Amino acid sequence: MKLIDISPLISSETAIFPGDTPFQRAESMNFDKGDHLELSSITTTVHIGAHADAPSHYHTDGQSIDSRDLSYYYGPCQVIEVQLEPDLRILPEHIQHHTINSERVLFKTNSFPDPNTWRDDFNSLSPELIDFLAQKGVCLIGIDTPSVDPANAKDLTSHKAIYKHNMAILEGIFLEKVQEGIYTLMAFPLRIKNADASPVRAVLLKEK
């Protein structure tokens, strides 16, 4: 099997939603200081880089990330590429030439190309698309942008549609060098008590 890392590098330069907590790593011990080991701590939003949203992020009755069924985040996965104008939501008609062949679908939009540069005009998902995919038996939807909703959305209609269908969300993945097709996805969240999300190391497996 070939492993394809679809997780952007996390650093203090990683772009985050304006007003959220940036990633910082602090060293308390260091070999260069004469210490006997390297020891560090981090401060960050849990929505950093490739991450899994928990239902508690977008619904008052939603599960926290430590309670989520891990089967969402492992299994057959389909990558679908769409090419839209900036700031548009993906609609069912935009993927009408694709047959949904997997329970997990990742959308490659190329609309947030630099993980270190914030931009508001990335593509997102429409509630209609989520309803359509739910009818096809999809249990997880991923996208190569910071959110399944537009950057300035307050009603979070796509998040709410995902909650209605009890689906899982994977955001912030990096699909620049990934071609359309069927893969195996591994993107397990950390078991953080009561957390509204978790960073993941998202990886695609492909038979050589």
C-alpha positions in Angstrom: 0.0 0.0 0.0 1.1 3.6 -0.7 0.6 6.1 2.1 -0.5 9.6 1.1 -0.3 12.2 3.9 -3.1 14.7 3.4 -2.4 16.7 6.6 -0.9 20.1 6.3 2.1 20.9 8.4 1.1 22.5 11.7 3.2 25.5 13.0 2.8 29.0 14.3 2.3 30.1 10.7 -0.8 27.9 10.1 -3.8 30.0 9.2 -6.8 29.9 11.5 -10.2 31.5 11.6 -9.7 35.2 12.6 -10.1 35.5 16.4 -9.3 31.8 17.1 -6.3 30.7 19.0 -3.1 30.2 16.9 -0.7 27.3 17.3 2.2 27.9 19.6 4.9 25.5 20.8 6.9 26.3 23.9 10.1 24.5 25.0 10.6 24.0 28.7 13.7 21.8 28.3 16.2 21.8 25.4 19.4 20.0 24.6 21.0 23.3 23.5 20.4 24.7 27.0 22.2 21.7 28.6 19.0 19.8 29.6 19.0 16.0 29.5 16.0 15.9 27.2 13.7 17.9 24.9 10.3 18.8 26.5 7.6 21.1 25.1 4.0 22.1 25.3 1.5 23.5 22.9 -1.4 26.0 22.9 -3.8 25.9 20.0 -7.3 25.9 18.7 -8.5 22.3 18.3 -9.6 23.3 14.8 -6.0 23.4 13.6 -4.8 22.0 10.3 -6.6 18.8 9.3 -9.2 18.3 12.0 -12.5 16.5 12.8 -15.4 18.6 14.0 -17.5 17.1 16.8 -21.3 17.5 16.7 -20.9 19.5 20.0 -19.2 22.2 17.9 -22.4 23.0 16.0 -25.3 21.6 18.1 -26.2 22.0 21.7 -27.1 18.2 22.0 -24.1 17.0 19.9 -21.5 14.5 21.1 -18.0 15.7 22.0 -15.1 14.3 20.0 -14.1 11.7 22.7 -17.5 10.1 22.3 -17.5 9.7 18.5 -17.5 6.3 16.9 -14.0 5.8 15.3 -15.5 3.8 12.4 -16.4 7.2 10.8 -12.7 8.0 10.3 -11.5 4.7 8.8 -12.5 2.9 5.6 -13.1 3.3 1.9 -13.0 6.9 0.7 -13.7 8.7 -2.6 -11.9 11.9 -3.6 -14.0 14.1 -6.0 -12.5 17.2 -7.6 -14.7 20.3 -8.3 -13.7 23.5 -10.0 -15.8 26.5 -9.0 -15.6 30.2 -8.8 -14.4 31.5 -5.4 -16.9 31.7 -2.5 -19.4 29.3 -4.0 -21.0 26.3 -2.3 -20.8 22.9 -4.0 -24.3 21.8 -5.2 -25.5 18.3 -6.3 -25.3 19.4 -10.0 -21.6 20.1 -9.7 -20.9 16.4 -9.2 -23.6 15.0 -11.5 -21.1 13.3 -13.6 -19.7 11.3 -10.6 -21.1 8.1 -9.2 -20.8 8.0 -5.4 -18.9 4.8 -4.7 -18.0 5.2 -1.1 -19.3 5.9 2.4 -16.7 8.7 2.8 -16.3 11.5 0.3 -13.5 14.1 0.2 -13.9 17.2 -1.9 -10.8 18.7 -3.6 -11.6 22.3 -4.4 -8.1 23.9 -4.6 -9.8 27.0 -3.2 -7.6 27.2 -0.1 -4.2 26.4 -1.6 -1.9 27.7 1.1 -2.5 26.4 4.6 -0.5 29.4 6.0 -2.5 32.1 4.2 -6.0 32.9 5.3 -8.6 33.7 2.8 -12.4 34.1 3.1 -13.5 33.1 -0.4 -12.9 29.3 -0.2 -15.6 26.9 -1.5 -17.9 25.1 0.9 -20.7 22.6 0.9 -24.4 23.2 0.3 -27.1 21.6 2.5 -28.6 20.2 -0.7 -25.3 18.4 -1.4 -25.3 17.0 2.1 -28.8 15.7 1.8 -28.0 14.2 -1.6 -24.9 12.4 -0.2 -26.8 11.2 2.9 -29.3 9.5 0.5 -26.3 7.7 -1.1 -25.2 6.3 2.3 -22.3 8.7 2.9 -21.2 8.8 6.6 -18.3 11.3 6.4 -17.7 14.4 4.3 -14.3 16.1 4.0 -13.1 19.2 2.3 -9.8 20.9 1.6 -10.9 24.2 3.2 -11.2 25.4 6.8 -15.0 24.8 6.9 -17.9 23.0 5.3 -19.8 26.3 5.5 -18.7 29.7 4.1 -16.2 31.7 6.2 -18.7 34.3 7.2 -21.7 32.1 7.8 -23.5 32.3 11.1 -26.4 30.0 10.5 -24.1 27.1 9.7 -26.7 25.4 7.5 -24.3 22.8 6.2 -23.1 21.9 9.6 -26.7 21.5 10.7 -27.5 19.3 7.7 -24.6 17.1 8.6 -25.9 16.9 12.2 -29.4 16.0 10.9 -28.0 13.0 9.1 -25.5 12.0 11.9 -22.5 12.3 9.5 -18.9 13.1 10.4 -16.9 16.1 9.2 -13.2 16.3 8.2 -11.9 19.8 7.4 -8.6 21.4 6.5 -7.2 18.4 4.6 -4.6 19.0 1.9 -5.4 17.3 -1.4 -3.2 19.3 -3.9 -1.3 16.2 -5.1 -4.2 13.7 -4.7 -6.0 12.5 -7.8 -9.7 11.5 -8.0 -10.4 8.0 -7.1 -11.0 5.4 -4.4 -8.7 5.2 -1.4 -8.8 4.0 2.2 -9.0 6.9 4.7 -7.4 6.9 8.2 -8.0 10.1 10.1 -8.5 9.3 13.8 -9.2 12.2 16.2 -7.5 12.5 19.6 -9.6 11.4 22.6 -9.9 14.9 24.1 -12.5 15.0 26.9 -15.5 17.2 26.0 -13.7 18.8 23.0 -15.6 20.3 20.1 -12.9 19.0 17.6 -9.6 17.4 17.3 -6.6 17.6 15.0 -6.0 14.4 13.0 -3.2 12.9 11.0 -5.2 12.3 7.9 -3.8 9.7 5.6 -5.0 8.0 2.4 -4.0 4.4 1.5 -3.8 3.4 -2.1 -2.9 0.1 -3.6 0.3 0.3 -5.7 
